[in-house]
Structure formats: C-alpha cells, structure tokens
Amino acid sequence: MARADRVYQLIKLLLYVAKEEGVEVTATKLQKIFFLLEKEGGVDLGLEFTPWFFGPYSSLLQDYIDKLIEKGDVSVEEEEVIDVLSGQVVGYKRVYVLSSDASQDDKSIEKFFRKWVKMSRSEILNYVYRKYPEYAKYSLIRDKIFGSP
C-alpha cells in the first residue's frame, strides 16, 4: 500500500474510533496523536513533524486531512473560540468527523488510537510537552504550563 493511502486509512481509522468512543478529534488532537503514533507507536508515515505554536505539527498531515475533507470522507465542524475577557472571537476550533467507512483491519493501531483519543486535548498536550519539549519550544501553551523559559 502506498504511504499516502496508508495515512488516509489511518486518519479515517482514528475518526472511526473517536466516533465509537463518543469523543471529538480537533485539529490539535489529530496532530498530536499522529505524532505519538510515529514516535511511540513506531509507525513511520514520513509526516515530518516540526515545532509549532501548539507543539509538533505536520503540514503534510494537514494536507492529507484537507484532501479527505475535499473528497467528502471527512467533515469539519467549526466552533468560535471566544476570549473570556474581551468577548471577542479569537479563533475557531475545528472538529473532524468521519463521513465515510473506515477499514478496521489494524488492531494494534486501533488499540493505540483508542488509548489516546479518549484523553482530553489538555492531557495529550501536557504529555507531549513534557516528554518532547524540543517540539514545543515555540509553544504559548507550554509557557503557561511550565512557566517561561
């Protein structure tokens, strides 16, 4: 199977597991779970994660998810993020939802996804920032959690 097809299959598997567990997968959560799949799950998908504002980020992974959205396999629900002090919209939370079928033939990765997808975004971010601080060096959240460097 081509690497791209494998990534598409795994994104859909993650979203399938999330639907089964009744949890949301935000853009940040998806990025971190795939980062951990490569780092701790030992699955080389060639996603080339780099340090970003909210920890490890792969533009290639974002391209894959965008392609699945374009094809109609994944839909996006967006919620406004409101600043509690000013009441102003400061961004949008993107939640990915599976719109098509997902292959479930990889039980070990499904188990890996099930473990991580049930965790809150904050729990995952906290884990990643502590274990892989080199990927969070630009993180605004990391500075809040650990204090300024």
C-alpha positions in Angstrom: 0.0 0.0 0.0 1.3 3.4 -0.9 2.3 5.7 2.0 -0.4 8.3 1.2 -3.1 5.6 1.1 -1.9 4.3 4.5 -2.1 7.8 6.0 -5.6 8.3 4.6 -6.7 4.9 6.0 -5.2 5.7 9.5 -6.9 9.2 9.7 -10.2 7.5 8.9 -9.5 4.8 11.5 -8.8 7.4 14.2 -12.0 9.2 13.4 -13.9 5.9 13.4 -12.5 5.1 16.9 -13.4 8.6 18.1 -17.0 8.2 16.8 -17.2 4.8 18.6 -15.9 6.4 21.8 -18.1 9.4 21.5 -15.3 11.9 21.6 -14.1 14.8 19.4 -11.0 15.0 17.4 -9.8 18.5 17.0 -7.0 19.6 14.6 -4.6 19.8 17.5 -5.6 16.4 18.9 -5.2 14.7 15.5 -1.7 16.2 15.0 -0.5 15.1 18.4 -2.0 11.6 18.2 -0.2 11.0 14.8 3.0 12.5 16.2 2.8 9.9 19.0 1.9 7.1 16.6 5.2 7.8 14.8 7.3 8.5 17.9 5.9 5.9 20.3 4.0 3.6 18.1 7.0 3.1 15.8 4.9 3.7 12.7 6.9 5.6 10.1 4.5 7.6 7.9 7.0 10.3 6.8 5.0 13.1 8.2 8.0 15.3 9.1 6.8 17.0 12.3 8.3 20.3 13.3 8.0 22.6 16.4 4.9 24.8 16.1 2.8 27.1 18.2 1.0 24.2 19.9 3.7 21.6 19.7 4.6 19.2 16.9 2.9 19.9 13.6 3.0 18.3 10.2 1.8 20.4 7.2 1.8 17.1 5.2 -0.6 15.6 7.7 -2.8 18.7 7.3 -2.7 18.3 3.6 -3.9 14.7 3.9 -6.8 15.7 6.2 -7.7 18.5 3.8 -7.8 16.1 0.9 -10.2 13.8 2.8 -12.4 16.8 3.5 -12.3 17.7 -0.2 -13.3 14.1 -1.1 -16.2 14.1 1.4 -14.7 11.3 3.5 -14.3 13.7 6.5 -16.4 16.7 7.5 -15.4 19.7 9.7 -17.4 21.3 12.4 -16.2 24.7 13.4 -16.9 26.5 16.7 -15.9 30.0 17.5 -13.4 30.4 20.3 -14.3 33.4 22.4 -11.8 35.3 24.6 -13.3 35.3 28.1 -12.1 38.8 29.0 -12.9 40.7 25.8 -15.8 38.6 24.5 -14.2 38.7 21.0 -13.8 35.8 18.6 -10.1 34.8 18.8 -10.2 31.7 16.6 -12.0 28.6 15.6 -12.0 25.1 17.0 -12.1 22.6 14.2 -13.5 19.2 14.9 -13.1 16.4 12.3 -15.9 13.9 11.8 -15.8 10.7 9.7 -18.3 10.8 6.9 -17.4 7.5 5.2 -16.4 4.0 6.1 -13.1 3.1 7.7 -11.1 -0.1 7.4 -10.6 -1.7 10.8 -8.0 -4.3 10.0 -5.1 -3.0 12.1 -6.0 -3.9 15.7 -2.7 -2.7 17.2 -3.1 0.8 15.8 -6.8 0.8 16.6 -5.8 0.0 20.2 -3.2 2.8 20.2 -5.8 5.3 18.8 -8.4 4.2 21.4 -6.0 4.9 24.3 -5.1 8.4 23.1 -8.4 9.5 21.6 -10.2 9.1 25.0 -7.8 11.6 26.6 -8.6 15.3 26.6 -6.7 17.6 24.4 -5.1 19.1 27.5 -3.9 15.7 28.7 -2.3 14.9 25.4 -0.7 18.3 25.1 0.7 18.1 28.6 2.1 14.6 27.9 3.7 15.8 24.6 5.2 19.0 26.1 6.7 17.1 29.0 8.1 14.2 27.0 9.1 16.0 23.8 9.9 19.6 24.9 12.1 20.1 21.8 8.8 20.1 19.7 7.2 22.7 22.0 9.9 25.3 22.1 7.6 27.8 20.3 4.5 26.9 22.3 2.5 29.5 24.0 0.6 26.8 26.0 3.9 25.2 27.2 4.9 28.5 28.7 1.7 28.7 30.6 2.1 25.1 31.9 5.8 25.2 32.7 6.4 28.9 33.0 8.6 31.0 30.7 12.0 29.6 29.7 
